[in-house]
């Protein structure tokens, strides 16, 4: 959800839902954990495919999955706490660095113009 629409940075849906209130509501907690599991599986599949075709220079896939997923959750949570999009805007660059990749988004965006 965009900051303008919500009036604030809403941050990470995973860290917002498993709050103490959600833990009292078992179905919300289960849904949040399942959503988190799917997100981790997606990152893992992406890293395995990239490592297999040589496009991502990752050797320890389980550890890298954990690092990237924790980084993304942390950036979204920090954005919500600070009510700032800056941590979220920098997330791609940081995640690429964790995977040993070069962030070339600005060059790609400029090339498409």
N, C-alpha and C positions, 0 to 999 in steps of 0.2 A: 504494500500500500504506500502510495506516495505521501511525502511529508505534508504537502499542501492539502491533500484530501483529509488526512487524519488530524492535522493541526500540530503534529509532533512526529518524531521518528518512532515508528512502532517496533523496530528491531527484529530480533530473532523469534519466530513463532515457537521454536522448540524450547527456548529458555523462558518464554512468557507463559506457556501452558503448564509446564510441570511445577508450577508454584505450589506452596502449601495448600492453597485452596483446591487446586487440581488434584493433588494427592488424596484429598478427601473424596473427590469424585473419581472413583476407580476407572470408569470408562474414558474420561478425559486423559488420565495418566497413561492408560494403555494405548490410546490413539496417539498420544505424543511420542511415546517410546517407539511405536511402530513407524511413525513418520521419520523419526531420527534414524531408525534401522534402515529404512529405504534410502535415505540420503547418504548414509555411509556406504551402502551397497553400490549406489550409483557412482560415488567417488572411487570405490575399489575397482569397479568394472572399467571405468575410464582409465585409471592408472594401469591396470593389467593390460588393456588393449594397447595403450601408448607404449608400455614397456615392451610388449610383444612385437610391435612394428618399428620400434626404435625411436619413436617421436618423443618419448618422455624418458629421460635418463634416470629412472628410479630402480634401485635394487631391492630395498626393503619396503615392499608394498604395504604390509599391515601397519608398520610404523608411520609411513608417509600418509596413509589414509587417516590415521588418528590425528596426526599433526595438522593436516589440511582441514579436516572436519572441525577440530577444536579451534583452529584459527578463524574459520568462517563464523562459527557460533560466537566466538569472542568478539569479533569485529561487529557483528550485528547487535550483540548485547551492549557493547560500548557505545555504539551509535544511539541506541535507545536511552541509555543512562545519561549521555551527554546531550541528547536531543540534537545530534549533529549527523549529517550524512558523510562527513569526511572519512570516518573509519570504513564505511561501506564502500565509498568511492575508491578507496585504496586497496580494497580487498583482493581484487584480481591480481594486482602487482605482487602483493605479499604471498598469495597462494602459488603463483608461478615461481617465485623465488624458492619457496619450500620444496617445489618439485624439481628445482634445478633448471628452470626454463627462463627464457628472456621474454619480458613483457613488451610486446610491440603493438599494443592496441592503438596508440595514437597514430603510428605509421599506417596501420590498416585502415583506420577511420579516414585519415587524410587521403589515402589512395582511392577510396570509394567516392570521394567528392568529385 
